[in-house]
Structure formats: structure tokens, C-alpha cells
Amino acid sequence: MELIKALENRFGAHRVKSIQNPLHNEQELILLFLELDVPVTIVMTATLSEYKMPVLDKWAGREFNEIYFCLPTYWDFENYTNPNSSWIYSWLYKLERFVRDKNTWYGPGHTIPTGNPEVPISDLMKQEYFIFLDPILLQKELSPVILQGKTVQFLSIIPIFGDELDFKMGKGTQKFARRFIQRNQDEKLDDYRQSILNSRLRFF
């Protein structure tokens, strides 16, 4: 697979592993083991970029994407029976199937609820929405790759709270991302993260 080869060239073959989704065996995933100041593990889709997304004109050039979760060192990504950690596999499958089946697209700032009605992602991860953003922590590492003449972008999947969604909808993606980064947040999952909005700052 061209994407695997490109990632191996970028990071080294020993840091890249192809696996089948342990909860949905028909989906192929990629694990990246990156040695930053604090090591992280990336779990990303492997074939989503084979689907050309029908993007709006202003997003021309961003038709091909892979989506990923960035995991901290404490995350037991090999424990497939623990719902507090294995939900990443369920959601990677759901998110890839949704965009393909609906013939739609994902871009920076797009949000997805966990259900209707919304429910916390897990007993530990209390957020009820996801937002797609360009890499923050991994801006350099996951810069776009060129595969057979097409540019493949990487979109992080970040859990967010309802008040954070309200802020993003009211103020826009750029202001949300700026506030998120100002609060020393990035795409690395954190079971203990609090909302970036304090009790005195909700919508505005």
C-alpha cells in the first residue's frame, strides 16, 4: 500500500504497523509509534484516502483524507474488551463508514455527535461530540503526503464538550482552535480533560 510505504519512509518501518480493526475486521488501520518528547501512538484509517470526498470549491485540494486518534502512553489500545479504551476502534469504523455511505466529506471544523440523543463517549471520556481539526501536536509529523499525484491530508479526531461545540458554532472553527491551543490542548486524547470554557465563558 502506497500510504504505508510513505509513512515508513517518513518514520521508519519499525514505527509503522498495519492491523485489522479488532472490532470490525473488514477495516484496515495503521498504528504509528512516534517518539516525541512524550511518546504517542496514532491509530488511523488506512484506506479512507482511496475515497475522493466531494468537497466544497473553497476546499479544493483536500479531497483525500485519513483520520486518526492520538493516544497517550497510558492508553491500553490492545485491550479490546475494555470500553474505556476500545471505543476508538468503534468510532474509526463508524466515521469511515458514515462519510463513504453518505457520499459526504470531512474537513477541519466538522463536528459529529455521539448519538441522538448525545451520550458520553465512555465512562471516563465524558465528551459527547467529536471535531475534526488539522494536526496540532503532530503538525510536522503528519504534514500531507503525495501519493500517485494526489495530496493526502491527515485530520485529527478530538472529543469535545457541548459548551465547546456551542462556542465553535458561534465563533467559528479558527477561534475555537485558537482557544483550544491557548488552553494548552491538542489532539492527544485525555480522559481527564476539562472544557476549555470556564463557568463564566460559555457562548461568547
N, C-alpha and C positions, 0 to 999 in steps of 0.2 A: 504494500500500500504506500502510495506516494507521501501521505501525511506522516506515517510512521517513519519513513526514511528521512523526511525533512526534520522531524523532531530529534531523531537520532543524530543527525549531522549537527544540530544546534546544541544538544545537551550531552551527547554520548549515548551509545546503545545501552549501557548499564543503567541509565536513568529512565528508560522508556520501556513500558511493558504493555502489550495488548492482551486484553481479557474479554470474556463474555460477561455481560451483566449477570451477576449471580442470582438476581430475582427475575430477570427477563432474558433468557438465554439467547433469544434472537437478536439482541442488540450488542454490538461490539463497542467496547470502551477502551480508553487509553489511560494508563497510570503514568504520571510523571513524578519522579522523586527528585525534588530540587533542593539543593544545599545553599540556602540563603543564610543571612545572619542567624535566623532560626529556621530549620528545615521545614518544608511543607510538602504535602502530597497533593497532586492535582488529579482529579477524576474527571475526564471529559469524554464527550461523544467522539466517535471515530469516523463516522460516515455522513454526518449531517451536512458537511460541505459538498457532498455529491448532489444535494438538492439546491437548485437555484431559487432563492427567495424572490418573490415578486415585490421588490422594494419600491418605495415612492421615488420619484425622479430626483429629489434632493439627496437621496441616499444611494444614488448610482455609484457602483464600485464596491458596495457592501452586500452583494447578493449571496456570498458564500461565508458561512459561519460554522464554527464549532463552539459549543457551550460547555462551561466547566464549573465545578466546585473546587475551592481551595481549602484543604483540610489542615488543621493544626496538628502538632505532634501527638496530642493526647487522643486523637480521633481513631477509634478502632475500626478502620474501614474493612477489615477482614472478618468482622463479626456480623454475619449476615442475618442473624436471628434477633439481634437487639434493635428494636425500632428506633431507639435514640441515636443510632449511628447509621443504620441501613437505609433510612429514608432517602438518602442521596441517590441510591440506585433506582428507587421507585420514581423519583422526580426526574431524573435524567431520561428515563424511558417515557414518562408522561409528556414531558416538554418536547422531546423529539417527535413523538407520535403526533402530538397536537399540531405542531407547525406544518408537518407533512400532510396530515389528513385534512386539515382545513385550508391547505394551499395558501398559507399566510406567511408572515415573516416576523423575525425578531430584530430589534435594533436597540441601541443604547436608550434607556429610559422606559422601555416597555415593561409593564408590570403584569403579574399573574396572581390571582387569588388562590388560596389553597383549596377552596371549595365553595359551595353555595348551600348554606352559609359558610363563611370562612371559619377555619379551625386552626389551632396552633399546629405547627409542623410536627412537633413531638412533645413529650412530657417535659423535655429540657429546653427545646427551641420554641419559644412562645410566639414568635412572629407568625403572621397569618398571610403574608404576601411575599412574592419574590420580585426583584427588579433586576433587569439586565443592564450591566454597565461595562464599559471598556475596562481592561485591566488597570488596577491601581497599584497594588503591591507588585504585580508582575508585569508592569508596563513595558519594561525592557525585555524580559524573558519571553513574554507572549506577544511580541510585536507580530504583525501579519507575516504570513509566508506566501510565496508564489509557487503554485503548483500547476504545471501544464498551462501556463498563461493566465490563470485566474488567481485573484488575491483572496486568501482565506483569512478572515478575521477571527479573533477569539473573544467571546463575550462571557464575562463572569456572571454567575447567578448568586444574588445576595438576598438573604431573608431580611424583610423589613416589617416594622410595626404599622398599625393602622394610622397613627398620627404622622408617621414618616410618609406614608402614602399620601395623606391629605396635604402635607407640605409640598411634596413633589408635584401633585396635581395642581396646586395653587400657584406655586412659584416656578415650576419647570425643572427639567432634568439637570441643567447646569447648576442652578442654585442649590438643588438638593445634593448633587455630587460634591460641590464646594463645601457645603456644610458638613457632609459626611466625612470628608477628608480633614476638615478643620477639627473635627472631634476625634482625630487620630484613628479613624476607621478605614478598613479596606475590605477586600473580598474574602479574606480568611474567615472561615466560619468560627463563631464564638457562642457557645451555649449560654454564656453569662452576659452577653452584650445587653446594654440598656438602650432605650431610644435616644437618638441624638437630640431630641427636643425635650427641654425641661418642662416642668409644670406650668411655667409662665409663658412658654412659647409653643403654640400649637400650630395654627394655620398660617399666621403671618410673622 
